[in-house]
């Protein structure tokens, strides 16, 4: 019998109802289904035709694999793997993380503007003061670098705080949502970067996005701007960013992704001033809405796969997303 292996980070990641939905659909097409955590997955995937889960290391053990349905949005680790065969379909979970990651972006942006990390330290040290100058989203100009699902969900939420302008920047310059006041191609980033009080990045990792926020572009940023990055760490020159923070050119940076993860203890960005660091946690499947969207997309793609139809979210290996 043909086999589908669902690899979870923990045994509670999918609930019983979701597992039964997957199991039942697979049984209609004579596929067996195995649910396991990663530690037990390497032996299970040896004869798997479909893997639903994460970790490119599984490719090394899956000699019969025809489709890897990644539960991650980023797929650069799969594309770099020497074990990803040409005839293996690779899909990602793009479109499932917009809700949870956009809320994370709003949360850390407001934390920086309201000086929450600094006030937290004051209270922990037994002090009591409230004289820091604070900031607001109201009246600001925001630049959203990457206008896909995550960037657009962020822009929608940001709009409620009444920024004066939301600029979108993407590869094509195409405006696909009215939430943006304007959208420009990334080739014009240098023109609009100096106008932004808030820069929010949610880019995939491709050759074009690597070091897109270079030292030269960080120097172009508006004095006192805020930066939020939930895309990929390779898109920012971290050392130049650390210097800009320490020189107080920028008011703050909230970073969930880094060039090297886990972030080294001696990395300059770790000890930079006014940096808010989270350990790549903005888009995990811990939120119920994210898990529901994941499973819904996987079930739809299973139906398409079993019936010989085109799948959703197939990765273009040349573009990298």
Order of alpha helices (4+ residues) and beta strands (2+ residues): beta-alpha-beta-alpha-beta-beta-alpha-beta-alpha-alpha-beta-alpha-beta-beta-alpha-beta-alpha-beta-alpha-beta-beta-alpha
